[in-house]
Amino acid sequence: MKTLIRKTAFNAFALFLLSQLLAGVKIIGGIETLLLGGFILTLLLLFVEPILNIVSLPLTFVTLGLFSFITHAILFYLLTILMPTITVNSFVFQGLSFAGFIVPKLGLNMLFAYILAASVHSVIISFLSWLTKS
């Protein structure tokens, strides 16, 4: 039970950060929406992700693990179906320049928006898990 509550809190906080970082992720509602979205995402990660990983195992082997990005994007798509107040839309990344490195302006369609949202969510969750390890 304690693990479920912690994962729900992490997912809710990650959804909040995701909506602040990516222009294409919109969450309508307050803390209740974030907590419910975090709980639904936790349940999807616990029950649906292993099934998707088993079904997509041959593709994961062929792509050397890169298909796992697609499975995470599918989970985010399922989240947006179950929670209509959480949306992921296509958007334009305005570019970035730091220390001589330049990332140009880039338009992301729906598929890549879901993949980017799932990847950033995974990074946030990994960082939060690393912070709380003792």
C-alpha positions in Angstrom: 0.0 0.0 0.0 2.8 2.3 0.9 4.5 1.7 -2.5 1.3 2.4 -4.3 0.8 5.7 -2.6 4.4 6.7 -3.2 4.2 5.8 -6.9 0.9 7.7 -7.2 2.5 10.8 -5.6 5.5 10.5 -7.9 3.4 10.1 -11.0 1.1 13.0 -10.0 4.2 15.3 -9.4 5.7 14.1 -12.6 2.5 14.9 -14.5 2.6 18.4 -13.0 6.2 18.9 -14.0 5.5 17.5 -17.5 2.7 20.0 -18.0 5.1 22.8 -17.0 8.0 21.6 -19.2 6.2 20.6 -22.4 3.9 23.0 -24.2 1.8 20.1 -25.7 0.8 18.6 -22.4 -2.2 20.2 -20.8 -3.9 19.3 -17.5 -7.3 20.9 -16.8 -8.2 20.8 -13.2 -6.5 21.0 -9.9 -4.8 18.7 -7.5 -7.6 16.2 -7.7 -7.0 15.7 -11.4 -3.3 15.3 -10.8 -3.8 12.7 -8.1 -6.4 10.8 -10.1 -4.2 10.9 -13.2 -1.2 9.7 -11.1 -3.2 6.9 -9.7 -4.5 5.8 -13.1 -1.0 6.0 -14.5 0.3 4.0 -11.6 -2.3 1.3 -12.3 -1.4 1.3 -16.0 2.3 1.0 -15.3 1.6 -1.9 -12.8 -0.9 -3.9 -14.9 -0.8 -2.9 -18.6 2.9 -2.3 -19.1 4.0 -5.9 -18.4 1.4 -7.1 -20.9 2.5 -4.7 -23.5 6.2 -5.6 -22.9 5.4 -9.3 -23.3 3.4 -8.7 -26.5 6.0 -6.4 -28.0 9.0 -8.6 -26.9 10.0 -9.6 -30.5 9.9 -5.9 -31.7 11.9 -4.9 -28.6 14.6 -7.4 -29.5 14.7 -6.4 -33.1 15.0 -2.7 -32.3 17.4 -3.4 -29.4 15.0 -1.9 -26.8 14.0 1.2 -28.7 10.4 0.0 -29.0 10.0 0.5 -25.3 9.6 4.2 -26.0 6.5 3.3 -28.1 5.1 1.2 -25.3 5.4 4.1 -22.9 3.8 6.3 -25.4 0.9 3.8 -25.7 0.5 4.0 -21.9 0.3 7.8 -22.1 -2.3 7.5 -24.9 -4.4 5.2 -22.7 -4.1 7.7 -19.8 -5.4 10.5 -22.1 -8.3 8.2 -23.1 -9.2 7.4 -19.5 -8.7 11.0 -18.3 -10.0 13.5 -20.8 -8.7 16.4 -18.7 -5.2 15.3 -19.5 -4.2 16.0 -23.1 -1.1 15.6 -25.2 -1.1 17.6 -28.4 1.3 18.3 -31.2 3.5 21.3 -30.6 6.5 23.2 -31.8 9.7 23.1 -29.8 11.2 26.6 -30.1 14.8 25.5 -30.0 17.6 25.7 -27.5 21.1 27.1 -27.5 23.5 26.3 -24.7 27.4 26.5 -24.5 27.7 26.3 -28.3 25.2 23.5 -28.8 22.2 24.4 -30.9 19.0 22.5 -31.0 16.9 23.9 -33.9 13.2 24.7 -33.9 11.3 21.5 -34.3 7.7 20.6 -34.9 6.4 17.5 -33.2 3.4 15.6 -34.4 1.1 13.6 -32.1 3.2 10.4 -32.1 6.4 12.2 -31.2 4.7 14.4 -28.7 3.5 11.2 -26.9 7.0 9.7 -27.1 8.6 12.9 -25.8 6.1 13.2 -23.0 6.6 9.5 -22.0 10.4 9.9 -22.1 10.4 13.1 -20.0 8.0 11.4 -17.6 10.4 8.5 -17.2 13.3 10.8 -16.6 11.4 12.7 -13.9 10.3 9.4 -12.2 13.9 8.1 -12.3 15.2 11.3 -10.8 12.5 11.2 -8.0 13.3 7.6 -7.3 17.0 8.4 -7.1 16.4 11.2 -4.7 14.4 9.1 -2.3 16.7 6.1 -2.2 18.6 5.8 1.1 
